[in-house]
Amino acid sequence: MSRSDATRSETDGRPSSRPARVSRLVVALSCDRPLEAPRALELTGTAEAWLGRAPPEAPPGVVRLSVPDERMSALHARLRRVLGRWVVEDAGSKNGLRVQGNPQRRAVLNPGDVIECGQTFLVFDEHPAVEEPTALPPDAAELGCQSFHPDLLAAWSALARVAPTRVPVMLQGETGTGKELAARALHVWSARTGPFVAVNCGALPEQLAESELFGVRRGAFTGAVEDRVGLLRSSSGGTLLLDEVGELPPGLQVKLLRVLQENEVQPVGAAQPVRVDLRVVTATHRDLAALVEEGAFRSDLFARLTGLEVELPPLRDRRADLGLLIPVLLRRAGAPPGLRISRDAARSLFRCSWPHNVRELEKALALGVALAGDGRIELVHLPEGVRTAPEPRSDPLAGVAARPLSEADVTRRAELIEMLRAHHGNVSAVARQMGVARMQIQRWCRRFHLDPASFRAA
């Protein structure tokens, strides 16, 4: 199907002003076989799909998705394209249909909606058509660099392209979104022979931060009983990840800037600097541009560190990726081959907004595996925060900004709300429509206390 064809109305063939969209249905989780990899049914280019354990032969133009689930009817549900929106309908199934955890006979689907048929959880995924990213390196999946989310795929692709260069890379995203994973992948793709060294700048003891980073000569101060090369020199020839770089104290910011400018490190107590071959990658969950405006982060250091900026989307914005993550994390937790997950437990996994992202999901599944043993992960086996996760807010206007808004801010907030409604909370689509970076939309949402997830059902 051509890009021009995709922009035509599904009902009358006339050109549509809406951008072309890519739609798919991801078979994300089978409760009886949670270690299986997900499957995706592409819906773009068709107007109807039949879903079931053994759907009958379909007429031309209708696609079939067969799922080996004994709790599903032969033909369990139909998906139809109606006036530009996908609609799911119960096809007279024995065990019924749920959408977003609620029993339904018919429902209009929004991106990220979870469809429950029998013991199978499917995620409806839809986004504006974008240019396909450059093919990822063959080891991308092995490194954990896989996703159904177009922005994340584009991010992996961009990282692979700049990896062999000296272009600075800044990874941004909430805690637990995989910034260190991305930095490790960049290091592997760079083919640099030195080590990968990750430094959590926020966890460095203030009194020892300088010697930890830049090294120290014996006798430089009380307790310095031996020479230490420091973390920067340890990464020479490899890749240095400065995680939470926004937490660096002002004095260390000055010293780091000099290191980047001169490619040399002066250990504490040393008379002469030491040459280093550094590839620095930074990561932060904070808005460094805002910190620069506030005077809390040096603008010249920010300029040195900024090249390729990669925003890693939170897990709640890529719910289809749960199908990719759950099998991997279950295996990492030592899940036995016959492990199963109850429907209530699975429902809570898809309902949770995962405020701490993949890291939180990993801990929840590890607990479930430990408590379930060789049996089935039940709802009671999951952490309380996951079991009691609230439904998404229904009022997208809930919450107001913490400080008074200027007239321009009021206008911007109203425009942002309108765009979020129009695109059902899809931050990437809003960014494209408004002609700004996805990162900027995230900043505005944080400033105006808007949760994109709450617009999905708007």
Secondary structure, 3 states (H helix, E strand, C coil): CCHHHHCECCCCCCECCCCCEEEEEEEEEECCCCCCCCEEEECCCCCEEEEECCCCCCCCCEEEEECCCCCCCCCCEEEEEECCEEEEEECCCCCCEEECCEECCEEECCCCCEEEECCEEEEEEEEECCCCCCCCCCCCCCCCCCCCCHHHHHHHHHHHHHCCCCCCEEEECCCCCCHHHHHHHHHHHHCCCCCEEEEEHHHCCCCCHHHHHHCECCCCCCCCCCCECHHHHHCCCCEEEEECHHHCCHHHHHHHHHHHHHCEECCECCCCCEECCCCEEEEECCCHHHHHHHCCCCHHHHHHHCCEEEECCCHHHCHHHHHHHHHHHHHHCCCCCCCEECHHHHHHHHHCCCCCHHHHHHHHHHHHHHHHCCCEECHHHCCHHHHCCCCCCCCCCCCCCCCCCCHHHHHHHHHHHHHHHHCCCCHHHHHHHHCCCHHHHHHHHHHCCCCHHHHCCC
